[in-house]
Amino acid sequence: MLDVLVVDDDEIVRGCIAEAISGAGHRVAEASDGEKALALLATRAFDLAICDVHMPRLDGLTLFHRLRNDSPGTAVVIMTSFGKIPDVVGTLRDGAVDYVTKPFDADEFVLNVVQPIDERRALKQKFEAARSWFVSREAGTGLVGASLVMRQIADRIAVLGPSDASVLIVGNPGTGKKLAARLIHAQSPRRDRPFVVVPCASLQDLMLEAELRELSELRARNYRDEWFRTASGGTLVLDGIEVLPASAQSILMRVLDDPMTRARRDREWHPLGVRVISLSHESPSALLAGGTFSEALLFRLNAAELRMPPLGERDGDLYLLVSHFLRQFTPPGRSSPSLAPDAWKTLSGYAFPGNVRELAWAIEHAVAASNGGEIERRHLPDGLVGAEGGQAA
């Protein structure tokens, strides 16, 4: 809802515009000339002023320039007759939102001029609130999101961090599993020790290099001596355990059972061994349902479970995430670009099957395409702009 000031010395025109605007749900005040408009502006703030050019006592162009100085937050639309267009073109350069030529249909004016201003103002307020959240949020959380589910995840990470228990983090691709693992490590006594990520697909490739039956013991020692030694005292992240073949699972289980690699503390409570955090696209029940994943290994990897939600379950977080990525991908020394309503409609109407990772890619693409200007729908990736029914084109 906007607070709108209509300024025109023609009572019939003024009343017609005011009626159409109030009928659209906005609050309206009227003034018959520029001086009366200034008197109203001295007592209250307006989101939008619609000013006729030719009025007695104080004309619309003078009123516009007074508004630019005294009320810069008020959007201004100039009304003029067709023959006087050159008189108002300069106001667009000086900050007027738009101009319209008389006569015009009041209802169409509300639809095509007033409503877009309302949408842009509402969007600006939401992103200003998002920026305030980044300023005021608790330092060190690392998670971008104020939804209930993300607050619960932050609480869960705070509980898991100080523990030595193995953690299984489950979630669809792009939901932030690796970030959650890093935050668990950062909130643990192992925070100053190594944080090592091992893609399980690479373990699968290693299994193909030699006859496992002949070299299993050697492989087990290599795992311990390479990744587990590198992560000694810290955290080892197994990324994508759902791809581990049975042979690799057997060796991994043997390494995890080794007392030298198991996470523990010394008498002074210093971290020893390696804490293991596993990442998986599949839930524990889905892993076991396939019949290829070892239940015994899953028990060792899943002393505690953390589920990362898809973006569609994070109500209200899209504003925060978009604001975060706008800041992240804006080159140093520049202000973050604003987002046009048509771009926001596209983003908010898209399902993002790739979750937060896909959103980050879309914003990075848009920041580069807009070259520092306002991001419009045309700056978004074609897959989003051409999407129908929430599916990528």
C-alpha positions in Angstrom: 0.0 0.0 0.0 1.3 3.5 -1.0 0.7 6.9 0.5 0.0 9.0 -2.6 -0.3 12.7 -3.0 -2.3 13.9 -6.1 -1.6 17.6 -7.0 -3.7 19.2 -9.7 -5.7 22.4 -9.9 -8.4 20.7 -12.0 -10.7 19.3 -9.3 -12.4 16.8 -11.7 -9.2 15.3 -12.9 -7.7 15.3 -9.5 -10.7 13.5 -8.0 -10.9 11.0 -10.8 -7.2 10.0 -10.3 -7.6 9.9 -6.5 -10.7 7.7 -6.7 -8.9 5.2 -9.0 -5.8 5.0 -6.7 -7.8 4.6 -3.5 -9.9 2.0 -5.3 -6.7 0.0 -5.8 -6.1 0.0 -2.0 -3.8 2.9 -1.6 -4.1 5.9 0.7 -4.6 9.2 -1.1 -4.4 12.9 -0.2 -5.2 15.8 -2.6 -3.8 19.3 -3.2 -5.0 21.9 -5.6 -1.5 23.6 -6.1 2.1 23.2 -5.3 2.1 25.3 -2.1 -0.7 23.3 -0.6 1.2 20.1 -1.5 4.3 21.4 0.3 2.1 22.1 3.4 0.9 18.5 3.3 4.5 17.2 2.8 5.6 19.1 5.9 3.2 17.1 8.1 3.5 13.6 6.6 5.6 11.5 4.3 4.3 10.3 0.9 5.6 7.4 -1.2 4.4 8.8 -4.4 3.5 12.4 -5.6 1.6 12.8 -8.9 2.0 16.4 -10.0 0.5 18.4 -12.8 2.9 20.8 -14.5 0.7 23.9 -14.9 -0.8 25.1 -11.6 -1.3 28.5 -10.0 1.0 29.8 -7.2 3.6 27.0 -7.5 3.9 25.0 -10.7 4.6 21.3 -10.9 8.2 21.5 -12.1 9.2 23.8 -9.2 7.4 21.4 -6.9 9.3 18.5 -8.4 12.7 20.1 -7.6 11.6 21.0 -4.1 10.6 17.4 -3.6 14.0 16.1 -4.8 15.7 18.3 -2.1 13.2 18.0 0.8 11.7 14.6 0.3 14.1 12.4 -1.8 12.3 9.2 -0.8 9.1 10.3 -2.6 8.7 9.0 -6.1 7.4 11.6 -8.5 5.2 11.2 -11.6 4.6 14.3 -13.8 1.3 15.0 -15.6 1.4 17.3 -18.7 -0.5 18.1 -21.9 0.8 16.5 -25.1 2.3 19.7 -26.4 4.4 20.4 -23.3 6.3 17.1 -23.2 9.7 18.9 -23.8 9.2 20.8 -20.6 9.1 17.6 -18.5 11.6 15.3 -20.3 14.4 16.8 -18.1 12.7 15.7 -14.9 13.3 12.1 -15.9 17.0 12.8 -16.0 16.7 14.5 -12.6 14.9 11.6 -10.9 11.2 11.6 -11.9 9.9 8.1 -12.2 7.7 8.8 -15.2 5.4 11.3 -16.9 2.0 10.9 -18.5 0.2 13.1 -21.0 -3.4 14.3 -20.5 -6.0 13.1 -21.1 -5.5 9.5 -19.8 -7.5 6.6 -18.4 -7.2 6.7 -14.6 -7.6 3.0 -14.2 -4.9 2.2 -16.8 -2.7 4.8 -15.1 -3.0 3.0 -11.8 -2.3 -0.4 -13.4 0.6 0.7 -15.6 2.3 3.4 -13.4 1.2 3.3 -9.8 1.2 -0.5 -9.3 4.7 -1.0 -10.6 5.9 1.7 -8.3 4.2 -0.1 -5.4 5.9 -3.4 -6.4 9.3 -1.8 -6.6 8.9 0.0 -3.3 7.8 -3.3 -1.5 10.7 -5.2 -3.1 13.2 -2.5 -1.9 11.8 -2.7 1.6 12.3 -6.4 1.7 15.9 -6.2 0.5 16.6 -3.4 3.0 15.3 -5.7 5.7 17.6 -8.5 4.4 20.6 -6.1 4.5 19.6 -5.2 8.1 19.5 -8.9 9.0 23.1 -9.4 7.8 24.2 -6.5 9.9 22.4 -7.5 13.1 22.6 -11.3 12.9 24.7 -13.2 15.4 28.4 -13.2 14.3 29.9 -16.5 13.2 26.7 -18.5 12.4 27.7 -18.9 8.8 24.2 -19.9 7.7 22.2 -17.5 5.5 18.5 -18.0 6.5 16.0 -16.9 9.1 13.3 -19.6 8.4 12.3 -21.9 11.2 14.0 -24.9 9.5 17.4 -23.0 9.2 17.2 -21.8 12.8 16.7 -25.5 13.9 19.7 -26.5 11.8 21.8 -23.8 13.4 20.8 -25.1 16.8 21.6 -28.6 15.8 25.1 -27.6 14.5 25.7 -25.9 17.8 25.0 -29.2 19.6 27.0 -31.4 17.3 30.0 -29.2 17.0 31.6 -29.9 20.5 31.1 -33.7 20.1 33.4 -36.2 18.6 30.6 -38.3 17.2 30.5 -39.1 13.5 27.8 -37.2 11.6 25.8 -38.1 8.5 24.6 -35.0 6.6 21.8 -35.8 4.1 20.3 -33.5 1.5 19.7 -32.9 -2.2 22.5 -31.5 -4.4 23.1 -27.9 -3.7 21.5 -27.6 -0.3 24.7 -26.8 1.6 25.9 -30.1 3.1 29.6 -29.2 2.8 29.0 -25.8 4.4 27.2 -27.5 7.3 30.2 -29.9 7.7 32.6 -26.9 7.8 30.4 -25.2 10.4 30.3 -28.3 12.6 34.1 -28.4 12.4 34.4 -24.6 13.2 32.3 -25.1 16.3 34.3 -28.0 17.6 37.6 -28.3 19.6 39.2 -29.5 16.3 38.6 -26.1 14.7 42.3 -25.3 14.5 43.2 -28.7 13.1 42.8 -29.8 9.4 39.5 -30.0 7.6 39.9 -32.5 4.8 37.3 -33.2 2.1 37.6 -36.5 0.2 35.2 -37.1 -2.8 34.1 -40.6 -2.5 34.0 -40.9 -6.3 37.9 -40.8 -6.2 37.9 -43.7 -3.7 35.8 -45.6 -6.2 38.3 -44.9 -8.9 41.1 -46.1 -6.7 39.4 -49.5 -6.2 39.6 -50.1 -9.9 43.4 -49.6 -10.1 44.3 -53.0 -8.7 43.0 -56.4 -7.6 41.4 -55.5 -4.3 41.7 -59.0 -2.8 45.4 -59.0 -3.1 46.0 -55.4 -2.0 43.2 -54.8 0.6 45.5 -54.5 3.6 47.8 -52.2 1.7 44.9 -50.1 0.6 43.6 -49.9 4.2 47.0 -48.7 5.3 47.2 -46.2 2.4 43.8 -44.7 3.4 45.0 -44.4 7.0 48.4 -43.0 6.1 47.1 -40.6 3.5 43.7 -39.0 4.2 43.4 -40.0 7.9 47.0 -38.8 8.6 46.4 -35.5 6.7 43.3 -35.0 8.8 44.9 -36.1 12.1 43.3 -34.3 15.1 40.8 -32.7 12.8 37.8 -33.6 10.6 37.6 -35.8 7.5 34.6 -35.3 5.3 33.5 -38.2 3.0 31.6 -36.5 0.2 29.1 -38.7 -1.6 29.2 -42.0 0.3 26.3 -43.3 -1.8 28.7 -44.0 -4.6 31.1 -46.2 -2.5 31.4 -49.8 -3.9 31.2 -52.7 -1.5 35.0 -53.1 -1.7 35.7 -49.6 -0.6 33.1 -49.8 2.1 34.9 -52.9 3.6 38.3 -51.1 3.6 36.8 -47.9 5.1 35.1 -49.9 7.9 38.4 -51.5 8.7 40.2 -48.1 8.9 37.4 -46.7 11.1 37.8 -49.5 13.5 41.5 -48.8 13.9 42.1 -47.3 17.4 44.6 -44.9 16.0 42.2 -43.3 13.6 39.1 -43.2 15.9 38.1 -39.8 17.2 39.0 -39.5 20.9 40.7 -37.1 23.4 43.8 -37.3 25.5 44.0 -36.7 29.2 44.2 -33.0 28.7 41.1 -33.3 26.5 43.1 -32.5 23.3 41.5 -34.0 20.1 43.1 -37.1 18.8 42.3 -39.4 15.8 39.9 -38.2 13.1 36.3 -37.1 13.3 34.4 -38.3 10.3 31.5 -36.4 8.7 29.8 -38.1 5.8 27.7 -36.4 3.1 25.0 -38.2 1.1 22.2 -37.3 -1.3 20.3 -40.3 0.0 18.7 -40.9 3.4 20.0 -43.8 5.6 16.8 -45.8 4.7 17.4 -45.2 1.0 21.1 -46.2 1.3 20.1 -49.5 2.9 17.1 -50.1 0.7 19.4 -50.4 -2.4 21.0 -53.5 -0.8 24.6 -52.4 -1.7 25.5 -50.2 1.3 26.8 -51.9 4.4 24.6 -51.5 7.5 27.6 -52.0 9.7 29.4 -49.1 8.0 26.3 -46.9 8.2 26.2 -47.4 11.9 29.8 -46.1 12.2 29.1 -43.1 10.0 25.7 -42.1 11.4 26.1 -41.6 15.2 24.2 -38.3 14.5 22.2 -37.2 11.5 21.6 -33.7 10.0 19.2 -33.1 7.1 19.7 -30.1 4.9 16.3 -28.9 3.4 15.8 -28.1 -0.2 15.3 -24.4 -1.0 11.6 -24.9 -1.5 11.2 -25.7 2.2 13.0 -22.6 3.4 10.1 -20.1 3.6 11.2 -16.5 3.5 14.9 -17.2 3.0 15.0 -16.3 -0.7 15.3 -12.6 0.0 18.2 -13.2 2.3 20.0 -15.6 -0.1 19.5 -13.3 -3.1 20.8 -10.3 -1.0 23.8 -12.4 0.2 24.8 -13.5 -3.4 24.3 -9.9 -4.7 26.9 -8.8 -2.2 29.1 -11.7 -2.7 29.3 -11.4 -6.5 29.5 -7.6 -6.8 33.1 -6.5 -7.6 35.0 -4.8 -4.8 34.4 -1.0 -4.6 30.9 -1.2 -6.1 27.5 -1.1 -4.5 25.3 -4.2 -4.9 22.9 -3.8 -7.8 19.2 -3.6 -7.1 16.7 -6.1 -8.4 13.8 -5.1 -10.7 10.3 -6.5 -9.9 10.2 -8.5 -13.1 13.5 -10.3 -12.1 12.2 -11.0 -8.6 9.0 -12.5 -10.0 11.0 -14.8 -12.2 13.3 -15.9 -9.3 10.4 -16.3 -6.8 8.4 -18.3 -9.3 11.1 -20.7 -10.2 11.5 -24.1 -8.4 15.3 -24.2 -8.3 15.8 -27.9 -8.6 19.5 -27.2 -8.0 18.7 -25.5 -4.7 21.0 -22.8 -3.3 23.9 -23.7 -5.6 21.7 -23.0 -8.7 20.5 -19.7 -7.1 24.1 -18.6 -6.5 24.9 -19.4 -10.2 21.8 -17.4 -11.4 22.7 -14.3 -9.3 26.4 -14.5 -10.4 25.2 -14.6 -14.0 22.9 -11.7 -13.5 25.4 -9.5 -11.8 27.8 -10.0 -14.7 25.1 -9.5 -17.3 23.8 -6.3 -15.8 27.3 -4.7 -15.6 26.6 -2.9 -12.3 23.1 -1.7 -13.2 19.7 -2.8 -12.0 19.2 -6.5 -12.6 16.2 -7.1 -14.8 14.5 -10.3 -16.0 16.6 -10.2 -19.2 19.8 -10.5 -17.2 18.8 -13.8 -15.6 20.0 -17.1 -17.2 17.9 -18.3 -20.1 17.0 -21.5 -18.1 15.1 -19.4 -15.6 13.6 -16.9 -17.9 12.4 -19.7 -20.2 11.2 -21.9 -17.4 7.6 -23.1 -17.3 6.0 -24.7 -14.3 9.2 -24.4 -12.3 11.2 -26.7 -14.5 14.5 -25.6 -16.2 14.2 -25.0 -19.9 
